Amino acid sequence: MAQPDFWNDQEAAQKLIADNNILKEKRDSFLALEKGFEDEETALEMLREMPDEEIREEVESNLTKLQEHFHNYELDLLLSGKYDSHNALMEIHPGAGGTEAMDWANMLLRMYQRYSDSSGFKFEINDYEPGEEAGVKSVSIRISGKNAYGMLKSEHGVHRLVRISPFDSAKRRHTSFASVEVIPEIDDSIKIDIDPKDLRIDVYRSSGAGGQHINKTSSAVRITHIPTGIVTTSQAQRSQIQNRETAMNELRAKLFHLEEEKKLKQKQALKGEQKEIGWGSQIRSYVFHPYNLVKDLRTGYETADTSGVMDGKLQPFIYAYLQWLLSQENPE
């Protein structure tokens, strides 16, 4: 950075500064953690030599803070994937089952909004299509903040709900499914070539009752990438230009994700691996009847606190997933 030609390439310079700041933050965090351990060891020695209730309370308080600091540091190390630091683009779609499934999709939307709020992430709904009676037909979301994709990639897959349906007058038990797709938002450093001839761009007026989820506008944009059939929409921004930019950014991210999946499939084929990389597999079950249980089928982590989970308490599931992912990458 001290080199005289450092700023000749401003984009590369900014990236280097950002990378350096991330490394510096990890180093500073490690040194603070190391000092915290040393201070706590000294305090414990003092407590052994001179038992005192006030010192004991202080040691316990500092130990709790140190454990939390260590957990956050460990989490930062686990979030070392190539795109973990990026923002997340999420889509939620109900499975078969009509109103029951659409209501489940809406419950998941609320859960992720609560999680984002408690985690300090910015939660923006780009496109929202409400169900006829209740719930949501489809919704696309942008969740931005430090490590947003790294934290939320654990949610990619099919979520299953078992409950007594509030829409069934006979009060029977129903099973519903909803799919959640999570991909990283890509930045300008990743180049995706899109031929304008491959795009069909439609402008339309927003419709449907979205309540707080939607700003009604006459400039909603739908972009269809003809070769792949990928469709992205945006109706939450104030102008057609903003909506078009939002939809294009999502299209770029989806095309990039598609290309990455192709490369992964080719790599696995060369290695003879038979791993499913699609997002169609069931990852988590939420049971509200005849008992309360939320269980992740990949990690085995489970909790009976169903109301807490639906209020956005997802951190234990995310942490367990990151640990599981690390064990999958390093099975030995």
Buried (B, 14 or more C-beta within 10 A) or exposed (E): EEEEEEEEEEEEBEBEEEEEEEEEEBEEBEEEBEEBEEEBEEBBEEBEEEEEEEBEEEBEEBBEEBEEBBEEBBBBEBBEBEBBBBBBBBBBBBBEBBBBBBBBBBBBBEBBBBBBEEBEBEBBBBBBBBBEEBBBBBBBBBBBBBBBBBBBBBBBBBBBBBBEBEEEEEEEEBBBBBBBBBBBBBBEEEEEEBEEEEBEEEEEEBEBEBEEBBEEBEBBBBBBBEEEEBBBBBBBBEEBEBBBBBBBBBBBBBBBBEEBBEEEBEEBEEEEEEEEEEBEEEBBBBBBEEEBBBBBBBBEBBBEBBEEBBBBBBBBBBBBBBBBBEEEEEEE
